[in-house]
Amino acid sequence: MPPGRAGPEPGIAVLMRDDPETNSAAVLRPADLATRIAAGDAMAEVELVRRYSTKIEFILRRRCRDASMAADLRQETFIVVLQRLRERGIDDPERLAAFIYQTAINLAIGEARTYHRRNTHPDWDVIASAADQQPLLSDQIEQEERAELIRNTLKALRQPRDRQILRRFYLTEEPKESICAALEVSAEHFDRVIFRARARFRKLLEKHVEL
Amino acid sequence: MNQHDDQRQQERIQRYLLSAGESADSERLEIEMLDDDELFAQVQIDDMIREGLVTTKIESTAGSIWGMLGVPTRWPLQAVIGLFTLAVVAMGIRMHTLTQQIDRLSGPQVQVPVITLMEQRALADSAQPAAADLQQAILEVDVSAYMTQSFDVTLQDSAGSNTWHGLKADQRGYLTVFVPALHEDVELQVSSADGSFNKTYRLN
């Protein structure tokens, strides 16, 4: 907890437990989340991090192609966001997600700010602990297991042409119409193949991780 | 979300994952994803499928040559490849040896034996001195006693025969033949165009 800042108020936590339908941090709208954080609600902070942390890390990982740098940037993003919400709030609380997003992107662009990333603040444990609860799906399952899931998904597509559809759809920028024409399949068949493959992959994945 | 919307969403996710769309579209999707858990799950799943397909594609490419062949086909093919490799190595060694020989022959040499084939030692009389231990030699035939200007010479050995026509004797009255690889049972026939000289010499 930063110096000079009020700690979490027990009364709010009690209120949240008593009336989960309306007050639980888990169902708060983004604007309410921002307002509560501005009011010093530590539970709202934890919820904010829990809700957005994994997603921000996913986005950052795609941007900087470096898992550890993405994790550092994610942490810094929430330091900046929480500090801002605590101190001044944001102009449009409804657009909280966009604010968090823009903060993350700005930090990724200006990644020269290594000083802050390398000097973690001990009072921001809320970020690390909340983020650890929800690792990315890809981090929850080993690469070899993922490849096995794909192999099983492909096995379910008995026609080589259907496997071609899947590969071309996922690995190339080829438009659907072009794939359908090249493989002489209807748009309906194409959709069916993709839908079934995704559904099967998801089902197989759910045996390994919680979605 | 109806089926049409679902397809559009799917294509939108694909463009995002392939970084093929406009950056503004990608940003919109990312922001949307922050407040939409189902969309985020879908993006992650599609990302994993895509990544998995890349991995399995690499695997299948690497194993495609052998994978396409059954075990009964694979072993003979390996044997053929092995034999081919051995043949290439053998050819390489042979080439090296030939190159060395060419280098040796084209360079200056000393102590090359000279075998003078005197007329009185022609085949009719007796065989010439043994040449079995010699690798190369200069054979010279004394034709100084003849006025003929032009001679035909045929060298025959186990490797085949060579004939030279119209050879002229040097100032000493000798015809000379350099034999780079002297085989056993070498026979040299020398004859003049006018028929006044016709001798056969044999080295063994």
HADDOCK unambig.tbl for C-alpha pairs under 7 A between the chains (distance, minus, plus):
assign (segid A and resid 52 and name CA) (segid B and resid 34 and name CA) 6.15 0.50 0.50
assign (segid A and resid 55 and name CA) (segid B and resid 34 and name CA) 6.16 0.50 0.50
assign (segid A and resid 97 and name CA) (segid B and resid 31 and name CA) 6.25 0.50 0.50
assign (segid A and resid 97 and name CA) (segid B and resid 34 and name CA) 6.07 0.50 0.50
assign (segid A and resid 97 and name CA) (segid B and resid 35 and name CA) 6.81 0.50 0.50
assign (segid A and resid 98 and name CA) (segid B and resid 31 and name CA) 5.71 0.50 0.50
assign (segid A and resid 101 and name CA) (segid B and resid 31 and name CA) 6.48 0.50 0.50
assign (segid A and resid 137 and name CA) (segid B and resid 44 and name CA) 6.87 0.50 0.50
assign (segid A and resid 138 and name CA) (segid B and resid 48 and name CA) 6.82 0.50 0.50
assign (segid A and resid 146 and name CA) (segid B and resid 52 and name CA) 6.25 0.50 0.50
assign (segid A and resid 147 and name CA) (segid B and resid 52 and name CA) 4.98 0.50 0.50
assign (segid A and resid 147 and name CA) (segid B and resid 55 and name CA) 6.61 0.50 0.50
assign (segid A and resid 147 and name CA) (segid B and resid 56 and name CA) 6.51 0.50 0.50
assign (segid A and resid 150 and name CA) (segid B and resid 49 and name CA) 6.54 0.50 0.50
assign (segid A and resid 150 and name CA) (segid B and resid 52 and name CA) 5.66 0.50 0.50
assign (segid A and resid 150 and name CA) (segid B and resid 53 and name CA) 6.64 0.50 0.50
assign (segid A and resid 167 and name CA) (segid B and resid 53 and name CA) 6.69 0.50 0.50
assign (segid A and resid 170 and name CA) (segid B and resid 14 and name CA) 6.73 0.50 0.50
assign (segid A and resid 170 and name CA) (segid B and resid 50 and name CA) 5.37 0.50 0.50
assign (segid A and resid 171 and name CA) (segid B and resid 50 and name CA) 6.41 0.50 0.50
assign (segid A and resid 173 and name CA) (segid B and resid 18 and name CA) 6.99 0.50 0.50
assign (segid A and resid 173 and name CA) (segid B and resid 20 and name CA) 6.76 0.50 0.50
assign (segid A and resid 202 and name CA) (segid B and resid 45 and name CA) 6.97 0.50 0.50
